[in-house]
């Protein structure tokens, strides 16, 4: 992984074979991100696991072969549920798939931009009505 920061904007390039969540965790730790947004990601990904929230659980889908990223964004909170990321990918037949991002491997690369907040604080709190760990903004 290559990465750098300027004015609380972090840019990173994930190399082929690198685990996306592992690299995001490294960035959060390295730059001490307590709250932020994953603004965008481009590139390609394989061994992808995504989900669709179906009231009380995720319906999960695995996509093993390489897919083109068309959307990758989310939030980072100072919580055990650190990331909430959504993803959209295009397959070689130009079909689009998307949902909640669980895991994936950069292949051959991903480029990511993160905005780090200093004053705004994010945590997550369970909401029994929605059955979700929702973002709390302080």
C-alpha positions as CSV (number, residue, x, y, z in Angstrom):
1,X,0.0,0.0,0.0
2,X,1.1,3.5,-0.8
3,X,-0.5,6.4,1.2
4,X,-0.1,10.0,2.2
5,X,-2.1,12.8,3.9
6,X,-2.6,16.5,3.1
7,X,-5.0,18.8,5.1
8,X,-6.9,15.8,6.6
9,X,-7.4,14.2,3.2
10,X,-5.8,10.8,3.0
11,X,-5.1,9.1,-0.3
12,X,-4.0,5.5,-0.7
13,X,-3.3,3.0,-3.4
14,X,-3.9,-0.7,-2.6
15,X,-1.8,-3.1,-4.5
16,X,-2.8,-6.4,-6.2
17,X,-3.6,-9.1,-3.6
18,X,-4.0,-6.7,-0.7
19,X,-7.0,-7.1,1.6
20,X,-9.2,-3.9,1.5
21,X,-10.5,-4.0,5.1
22,X,-7.0,-4.8,6.4
23,X,-5.6,-1.8,4.5
24,X,-8.4,0.5,5.7
25,X,-7.7,-0.5,9.3
26,X,-4.0,0.3,8.8
27,X,-4.9,3.7,7.5
28,X,-7.2,4.4,10.4
29,X,-4.5,3.4,12.9
30,X,-1.6,5.2,11.1
31,X,-3.5,8.5,10.8
32,X,-5.4,8.2,14.1
33,X,-8.8,8.5,12.4
34,X,-11.6,8.6,15.0
35,X,-14.3,9.8,12.5
36,X,-14.3,10.3,8.8
37,X,-15.7,9.5,5.4
38,X,-14.4,7.1,2.8
39,X,-15.2,9.5,0.0
40,X,-14.4,7.3,-3.0
41,X,-12.7,4.3,-4.3
42,X,-11.8,3.3,-7.9
43,X,-10.0,0.4,-9.4
44,X,-10.9,-3.3,-9.4
45,X,-11.6,-5.9,-6.7
46,X,-12.0,-9.7,-6.5
47,X,-13.1,-12.2,-3.8
48,X,-15.9,-9.7,-3.0
49,X,-18.5,-10.3,-0.3
50,X,-21.5,-7.9,-0.3
51,X,-24.8,-7.8,1.5
52,X,-28.4,-6.5,1.2
53,X,-30.0,-5.6,4.5
54,X,-33.2,-7.6,4.7
55,X,-34.9,-6.3,7.9
56,X,-33.1,-8.5,10.5
57,X,-30.0,-9.9,8.6
58,X,-27.9,-9.4,5.5
59,X,-28.5,-11.5,2.4
60,X,-25.0,-12.1,1.3
61,X,-23.5,-12.5,-2.2
62,X,-19.9,-13.6,-3.0
63,X,-18.4,-12.5,-6.3
64,X,-15.1,-14.3,-6.8
65,X,-13.8,-13.0,-10.2
66,X,-12.5,-9.5,-10.8
67,X,-15.0,-6.6,-10.9
68,X,-14.7,-2.9,-11.7
69,X,-15.5,-0.5,-8.9
70,X,-18.1,2.0,-9.8
71,X,-18.9,3.2,-6.3
72,X,-17.1,2.8,-2.9
73,X,-17.9,5.1,0.0
74,X,-18.8,5.0,3.7
75,X,-18.2,6.2,7.2
76,X,-15.6,5.6,9.8
77,X,-16.5,5.7,13.5
78,X,-14.7,5.4,16.8
79,X,-16.5,2.1,17.6
80,X,-16.1,-1.7,17.4
81,X,-18.2,-1.4,14.2
82,X,-15.6,0.9,12.7
83,X,-16.7,0.9,9.0
84,X,-20.0,1.2,7.2
85,X,-19.2,1.0,3.5
86,X,-21.3,0.6,0.4
87,X,-20.0,-0.7,-2.9
88,X,-21.1,-0.9,-6.5
89,X,-19.3,-3.0,-9.0
90,X,-19.6,-3.8,-12.7
91,X,-18.9,-7.3,-14.0
92,X,-17.4,-8.2,-17.4
93,X,-20.9,-8.6,-18.8
94,X,-21.6,-5.0,-17.6
95,X,-24.1,-6.1,-15.0
96,X,-24.1,-4.0,-11.8
97,X,-24.0,-5.4,-8.3
98,X,-23.9,-3.6,-5.1
99,X,-24.7,-3.3,-1.4
100,X,-23.0,-3.3,2.0
101,X,-19.3,-4.1,1.7
102,X,-18.0,-6.9,3.9
103,X,-14.7,-7.9,2.3
104,X,-12.6,-8.0,-0.9
105,X,-9.1,-8.1,-2.4
106,X,-7.6,-5.3,-4.6
107,X,-6.9,-6.7,-8.1
108,X,-4.9,-5.3,-9.7
109,X,-5.3,-2.1,-7.6
110,X,-7.6,0.3,-5.8
111,X,-7.3,4.0,-5.2
112,X,-9.1,5.4,-2.1
113,X,-9.7,8.9,-0.7
114,X,-10.6,9.4,3.0
115,X,-11.6,12.6,4.8
116,X,-10.5,12.7,8.4
117,X,-12.6,14.9,10.8
118,X,-11.0,16.5,13.9
119,X,-13.9,18.1,15.7
120,X,-16.9,16.0,14.5
121,X,-17.1,12.7,16.3
122,X,-18.8,9.5,15.0
123,X,-19.8,6.5,17.1
124,X,-22.5,3.9,16.4
125,X,-25.5,3.0,18.5
126,X,-27.9,0.2,18.2
127,X,-31.5,1.3,17.2
128,X,-34.1,-1.4,18.1
129,X,-36.6,0.1,15.6
130,X,-34.3,-0.1,12.6
131,X,-32.3,-3.1,14.0
132,X,-29.2,-1.3,12.9
133,X,-26.0,0.1,14.5
134,X,-26.7,3.7,13.4
135,X,-24.2,6.5,13.2
136,X,-24.2,9.0,16.1
137,X,-22.8,12.4,15.3
138,X,-21.4,14.5,18.1
